[in-house]
């Protein structure tokens, strides 16, 4: 019997991703990274996605109050090895310490676009017509 393939992350990947997210957040909150761009920016780590073998962690971050997200992402990726070393103490149970990559989290922009679409007059008109029929 073959094992069904699924693109959804396993429970283990989700659990480890949440542990890595918490560890990265603590490192950033404590100000352990000596970089002016990172120190002056409030950074929200919204999600960490783990690879199936748990050796790669992709952290989606949202720099708050900064217009140039690329500079913050570049600074985080520049210090990724240092951050990886700092989170090691909190993830001692792992066989391999995951390599960390940082990406810009655009999900908030997508949520705003969807919200604007739902509030548009065309959609409101269509929603209003369904309520009148009931």
N, C-alpha and C positions, 0 to 999 in steps of 0.2 A: 504494500500500500504506500502511495506517495504522500508526502507531506504537502498540505495545501499551501500555496504561496499567498502572501498577503503583503501589501505595502504599508499596512498599519504598524506602528511601533509596538513592540512587545511590552509587557508590564515591567520587565526588568529594565528595558531601555528608558521607559518613562520614569521609573524610580531613580535610576542613576542620573538621568538628566536633571531631575529636580534637586538631587544632592549636589551636583556640579553647579547648578544655578545658584543655590544657597551659598556655596563656598565662594564663588566668584563675587557675589554680592557683598559678602563679608570683607573680602580683600579690598574691594573698591570703597566700601564705606569707611574702613579703617585708614584709608589714604596711604596704603603701603606702596603704591606705584608712584615713583618720583618722576612725574611728567607734568609740565605746566598745563597742557591741554586737558589732561585727565583730572588733575587736582581741582581745576576751576569749574568743572562741569558736573552736574548731577546726572548720573547714568542709571537708567532703569534696565535691568536684565529681565526681559519679559519671558524668554523661553530658551532652553538649551535642548537641542536635538542630538541624540547620540547615534553613532553608526551602529549597525548590527553587531559588530565585534567589540563595541565599547572602547575603541581606541581613538576615536575622533569625536570631538564635541564641538558643535556649531552653536555659538551663543548669539542670540538675537538681542541687540541692545538698542535702546532709544535714548539718545542724549537729549536732556530736557533743557529748554531755554537757549539752545544754540542753533543758529541757522546753518552752519557748515558741519553737517554730520560726517562727511568724508574725512575731515581732519581728526575727529575723535576716533572713528573706526580705524584709521591708519595708525594712530598712536596706540590703541589697544592691541592691534595686531603686531606692532613693533615690540610690545612688552608681553606678548603671549607666552613666551617661554618662562619669563619671570613669574607671571600669574600662575602658570601651570605648576611651578615649584612651590608657590605659596599655598595652593589649594591641596597639595599633597598631604599635608598633615591632617586635613579634615576627611580625606578619602583613603585612609590607610587600608581599608578592607578590600580595595580594588587590586587585582593582580597587576594591571597595567594602568599607569596614569595617562588619561586621555590627552591628546594634543588638542589645544583649544584654538578655534578660529572665531573671529568676531564678524558679524554681519549686521547691517542696518535693518532694524525692524520697521517694515513699512505697513504692518497690519493696521496701525492707527489711522494712517492715511486712507486705507481701504474702507475702514469703518466710517470715516467721515464722508467718503463718496457715496456709500450705500445709504447713509442717513440723509444726505442731500437729495438723493434720488427718491427716497420714500417720502420726503417732504415736498417734492415738486408738485406743482398744480395739476399736472396730468395724472399722476398717481392718486392724488387726493380726490380728483374728479371721479376716477374709476372706483375708488373705494367707497365714495359717497353714493354712487349709483347702486352698488350691491346692497348697501344698508337700506335704501329706499324700497327695494323689491321685497325684503323680508317682512 
